[in-house]
């Protein structure tokens, strides 16, 4: 039985699919065709032997909509497994961002100081710029990027969320 | 020992034979010429040359629906594939198993905007159950076998295989279907026994129950209809069917309340509204069935049996869901009912039936039998009377005639009724009738149609005549797009914007032009004789039945209204104006 409460909640869904041409288009087409949200989406091959890819989708909706999303994903032919990491048990999720900041003087020093607090690493540096690598929860990345804004933020590239369940069980 | 190598075209034909295909509907073109050459060289698979690719899809749908087998289609690249899109969408919406082969430009030209190139897998991704682009002939045999498996398994649907021309020519070893096992697609067939036990307990306790059954019963095979009838008789519960489900339960049975939904019967819709337990079997709570969902069967518990988990809780939240094939689940339900020695709630059911009989007494399908004009309902009643004792299959187009046929033609068996339900495709019926006739050469096949719909694929008269298919085209000619006109009358103050066609062909001459027989009837007294002549004519016939141009199809639940807000006839009009929300709905 699903809950009939109508509140909208964010869910992280992991989908194991055959790594074949068009599979990502099927998933994205399903979301756009049926009017579901995608807040972030990541995909990469995770089992080269079996040619399986794992897609992590962050979406939001009422419980009825989330059930529908999972059922619709499940009926795509190349989909092996669908897991809702938000409700199926505890999970960890991470996102990475590369953040480019340019400028000199006090702002340059300040950006380094904040990067240190957030445990961001410098992966590229010139006399007038840094590229920081930061890993963590989405909210941590949001906070870091916000702080960089007045310090000469030039460019942001984010991976989107990847997530996995806690404990010994696989997907 | 190395296995003998075959060309891609030879592999496809061998695979089709192994999949039990005997007829393929198609239209040739440059990209599929190697495959056509192979078809020319063999005689195990019969190719039917249609006049438009859309018709090939509908013909295959008619073939599939009337036989329970997978329909096969072959079209060329580019326009061949894009013309197939309507038929593919139709088959997807109505869960009809098809495999459609599309030609494609050679692999080295894909993406170059080559002549007759289209991104077929891109275009058909949302209108197929699955699709494939075969880039290596070594994959071809596996893909064809997988496609047939996917098309017919679980909730059936159309599958496209896109074939670059070089793949049809290159050679590889053949793989037989027995060696193919799908990696990921394994639909659940048996229902969860705990859920089934709970459901049967709810059924035993019900006081005002109803079986609401749909196309899933038909797709599950004839055994499902037999089991449904058996369980309905054991429990004594009333049964209503969706448009797609007609024939799943005998229409002449006392327990049958008729079709439900927008143009369903008064008794079916009221029983749905007032029930305390709804047992939904292979139906999907479509908006044409539910009306306004927040007023849909407000006092009921709902059980939903469906093979597709995404059908559950999509439009209406249910209390108990059983995922599985209808026949398997019904079989288990009957077993549980017997082993636990349940008895239906006789006293409550007697009261429920008393109420239902009061609704039934409203005689909601009545019409003016004194009219000097031919009433379309009368024409269908007479058609039914003259064909009921024959081996008859009915197809329809889309519109008023379709709803009258659904209301008034009584189907006793499954697979006898072919109509475009989900997509509502005008032009479906004529090519579908062609497909049905090919599968059942000695049966009577009638396309109940309207003069507007039939013209959307009228070119198929040439196919029908070429293959000497004795299809009967029964046109209820009211000179309007009748359902559009009806909505304009009821909702747009009779502003008949573009629903009247100022010119129609002379259907008698048109039949003659194609080489079929044409008949016309415009007097009530001649209806029986005209129908008799149509049936008794050896060969294809178009019967142009001139019916009352302004007759409306009732009962009708206006868009956005609840089941108990239905209009019964013209005297009801205007009492309950359509809400603004309702106007937005289709």
Interface residues (C-beta under 8 A of the other chain):
Chain A: X1 X2 X4 X18 X21 X22 X25 X26 X29 X33 X64 X67 X68 X71 X72 X74 X75 X76 X77 X78 X79 X80
Chain B: X121 X122 X125 X126 X129 X130 X131 X133 X150 X154 X155 X183 X184 X185 X308 X309 X310 X312 X313 X314 X317 X319
